[in-house]
Amino acid sequence: MVDLKTQLKNVAFGGSWSEEILRVSELEAALKVIENAADTCTEIDVRTDELKDALSFVASKIEKGPQLKTQFLKAVVIEDQDARSCAARQALGQMQSWAGR
């Protein structure tokens, strides 16, 4: 299946609406990676390059993004599993809220 970026590149009359669709799609994909990390942070070390890239992308696209990136990275290293999960979910929820979800 052709990805959204490739599809929108071929739209002759694209304009700002096509750029907005792509931005929202990329933001949703990054938030999904972060959500997956929040879901699994009690079972595995989620600090992967994919997560770091997703956090950096979100940090660049939403207000309070850099602070929430830091908050999430601190959350996923909390020793107590319950506290880790709660803190990661809280940071994710704030990211989703700032992203308009």
Sequence and secondary structure as in RCSB ss.txt:
>XXXX:A:sequence
MVDLKTQLKNVAFGGSWSEEILRVSELEAALKVIENAADTCTEIDVRTDELKDALSFVASKIEKGPQLKTQFLKA
VVIEDQDARSCAARQALGQMQSWAGR
>XXXX:A:secstr
   HHHHHHT TT  HHHHHHHHHHHHHHHHHHHHHHHHHTTTS    HHHHHHHHHHHHHSTTHHHHHHHHHHH
TT SSHHHHHHHHHHHHHHHHHHTT 
